[in-house]
């Protein structure tokens, strides 16, 4: 944000997904990527109803852009001139092993539907535990969010603080839609715009091969693999990510 604001050439709009940050929970409907795609459309309509757009989405934000493309493909190539997909995936996240050895990941995968199904029942208890002790959450964030074994403790705390502001119930409801996310066909609409795909080389949550698969479907996309970075490459190596973003935007200009 700071790097772009220094340029002074771009109007930037940021928003929190429903149930995250300063956005309230959904008043009705399910926490699905379809609903997030609809929410993004409303943000566009209310904050940037005219003029060319570049959409930038990290992780679930990238999936939200794909959901928008699925719902409103005609926006791409007309108003939307470019997309940036950072540390994200178009599907098959149920096959991710979280960096664990194969023999361990085979045991962990069957647990995911149980965790998702039990989220509403146990969320109050889990949230109480999270508030009482953040040690485990901090260690999990360090283990799965970063590409190095020794990330900055301050950076780990910053990411964990953001995560802790989202309730367990909301997280588990979103996990359901992420676990079943499959939007490879929606990428067809993105062929009409410039695309930049960014991913940390050591991303355990949305591994590098998921970004490579997106680029296989979008052969004209620019692909930036960030060395030594994990799922939060934009925080781990802002120098590389900012340079890629600025260069990409200049190409669109």
Buried (B, 14 or more C-beta within 10 A) or exposed (E): EEEBEEEEEEEEEEBEBBBBEEEEEBEEEEBBBBBBBBBBBEEBEEEEEEEEBBBBBBBBBBBBBBBBBBBBBEBBEEBBBBBBBBBBBBBEBEEBBEBEEEEEBEEEBEEBEEBBEEBEEBBEEBBEBBEEEBEEBBEEBBBBBBBEEEBEEEBBBBBBEEBBEBBBBBBBBBBBBBBEBBBBBBBBBBBBBBBBBBBBBBBBBBBBBBBEBBBEBBEEBBBBBBEBBBBBBBBBBEEBBBEBBBEBBEEEE
